[in-house]
Amino acid sequence: MKNILVVILFVLLISIVIPLGISKTYNAIIEDKDIISDIKDMKIEKDMEIQLFDTKTQTVIDVPLEEYIMGVVAAEMPAKFNLEALKAQAVAARTFALYRISKYPNGHPSHPDSGLCNGVHCQAWLSKESLKDTHGKDWMLEYWPKIETSVLSTKGEIVTYNNNLIEPLFHSVSGGMTENSEEYFASRMDYLRSVPSPHEDGAPRLNGQVSLSIEAFINKLENKYPNIHLTEDNIKDKILLVNKSNSGRITQVKIDNEVVSGRDLRELFNLNSTNFKIYVLTDKDEIQIKTVGYGHGVGMSQWGANGMGNNGYTYEDILKHYYTGIDITNIHEK
Ligand SMILES: [Zn+2]
């Protein structure tokens, strides 16, 4: 006789965030809206250097801006991606760097010596020397010129909204629709709206799964939330979907008497996204959580950008698609 897995129930779809993978996502938190600086007030020298906090040596190093952007593009996006996607990443990386520096002129609380670090906390950066060490000579020969081209052909270009630098969040792959900023982070940003992302073919982490025993699942929840009390017998009745966002990601789930955000569940169970469904397989004593997408889903989808490039779109098309109502401005020509 067949044991059919009893699948259950709950459904959730969502997708959330997290980033690091094939590509990382900014560990960004949109904390407030009074950001920065009208770009007209910014003074950008042509040979501007970035004061970068090196998380390994715990020292500040000076790196020319455009050289810094090359090291970010190499660290944050696969170099095999379409050149237009790399160019979009370069403009986003330049925008993010200047955004951070403008927002934290006296240092970031996590690294007071500088507003910008070279870890995923801000945006990952690798020096040319470390890229040679990690990727080897053949990679450098094949891909470094492409990375240089992506940066130099967009030199000085940044993304603005109402003349202000944006916080250009991005993620690996959305699963078909990006997310409104306020559904995952604290603040609504008018340029971070949910949009379709139809060109994500080939993304290796489009679908993911986390499996654990029912007991382990219950223990994790009860350890974090003392008000939650579940048993194998009642678990199917005690987990209810409360809210999904319009993009299909789960924003709230009621577990026993506790309402838990999709983001918190994502972090607790290390899910690829908040676009998830929970299956209770009682005959296997297993919980399976299946996800669609990889990352928080807000802003530019990197795999979507690559697909747009492969379908003939330019980096400007890509940026304007994923960041609503923005302009692309050159800091040297403003
Ligand atoms: Zn940082």
Residues whose N, C-alpha, C, O or C-beta is under 5 A from the ligand:
A	BS01	ZN	L116 C117 H121 C122
